Amino acid sequence: MVSSALSRTEEAPFATVVIRIPADKLKDTLSYFRGLAVKVSSENIIGTDVTDQYVDIQAHLDTLNLTKKKFESILNSATAV
């Protein structure tokens, strides 16, 4: 859960809940919360693309290992350091 707010006004109590869920669980989660509600008067679904935040650690590690091997090869063939 990211945040929540509850208003207990006598005329129309309402709550706001902000959660983060995996995309593949969206449909089931929405069904679950709709089943809990007495009445759903509005819905707001926002998605955020995090593709640019993805870092392929294995690719970085592979590159570093290749660089290390290259430096070791150069060092082993050096006659003077």
C-alpha positions as CSV (number, residue, x, y, z in Angstrom):
1,M,0.0,0.0,0.0
2,V,1.3,3.4,-0.9
3,S,-1.3,5.6,0.9
4,S,-4.8,5.7,2.2
5,A,-7.4,8.2,3.3
6,L,-10.8,7.8,4.9
7,S,-13.5,10.4,5.2
8,R,-16.3,9.7,7.6
9,T,-18.8,12.4,6.7
10,E,-22.4,11.4,7.6
11,E,-23.8,12.0,4.1
12,A,-21.3,10.1,2.0
13,P,-18.3,8.3,3.7
14,F,-15.6,7.4,1.3
15,A,-12.0,6.1,1.2
16,T,-9.1,6.5,-1.2
17,V,-6.5,3.7,-1.3
18,V,-3.4,3.9,-3.4
19,I,-1.7,0.5,-4.0
20,R,0.9,-0.9,-6.4
21,I,0.2,-4.3,-7.9
22,P,1.8,-6.3,-10.7
23,A,0.1,-5.8,-14.1
24,D,-0.8,-9.5,-14.3
25,K,-2.8,-9.2,-11.0
26,L,-4.7,-6.1,-12.0
27,K,-8.0,-7.7,-13.1
28,D,-8.2,-10.0,-10.0
29,T,-7.4,-7.1,-7.7
30,L,-10.0,-4.8,-9.2
31,S,-12.6,-7.5,-8.9
32,Y,-11.7,-8.1,-5.3
33,F,-12.0,-4.4,-4.3
34,R,-15.2,-4.0,-6.3
35,G,-16.6,-6.9,-4.4
36,L,-15.8,-5.2,-1.0
37,A,-17.4,-1.9,-2.0
38,V,-21.1,-1.0,-1.3
39,K,-21.0,1.3,-4.3
40,V,-18.2,2.3,-6.7
41,S,-18.9,5.9,-7.8
42,S,-15.6,6.5,-9.6
43,E,-12.4,4.7,-10.5
44,N,-9.0,6.0,-11.5
45,I,-6.3,3.7,-12.8
46,I,-2.9,5.0,-13.6
47,G,0.0,3.0,-15.1
48,T,3.6,4.0,-15.1
49,D,6.1,2.8,-17.7
50,V,9.3,1.9,-15.9
51,T,11.1,0.4,-18.9
52,D,13.8,3.1,-18.8
53,Q,14.5,2.2,-15.1
54,Y,15.3,-1.4,-16.0
55,V,19.0,-2.2,-15.7
56,D,20.3,-5.5,-17.1
57,I,22.8,-6.4,-14.3
58,Q,23.9,-9.6,-16.0
59,A,24.9,-7.7,-19.1
60,H,26.9,-5.2,-17.0
61,L,28.6,-8.1,-15.2
62,D,29.4,-9.9,-18.4
63,T,31.0,-6.8,-19.9
64,L,33.0,-6.2,-16.8
65,N,34.2,-9.8,-16.8
66,L,35.3,-9.6,-20.4
67,T,37.1,-6.3,-19.7
68,K,38.9,-7.9,-16.7
69,K,40.0,-10.8,-18.9
70,K,41.3,-8.4,-21.5
71,F,43.3,-6.5,-19.0
72,E,44.7,-9.7,-17.5
73,S,45.7,-10.8,-21.0
74,I,47.5,-7.5,-21.6
75,L,49.1,-7.6,-18.1
76,N,50.4,-11.2,-18.7
77,S,52.0,-10.2,-22.0
78,A,53.6,-7.1,-20.7
79,T,57.3,-7.1,-20.2
80,A,57.5,-4.0,-18.1
81,V,54.8,-2.4,-16.0
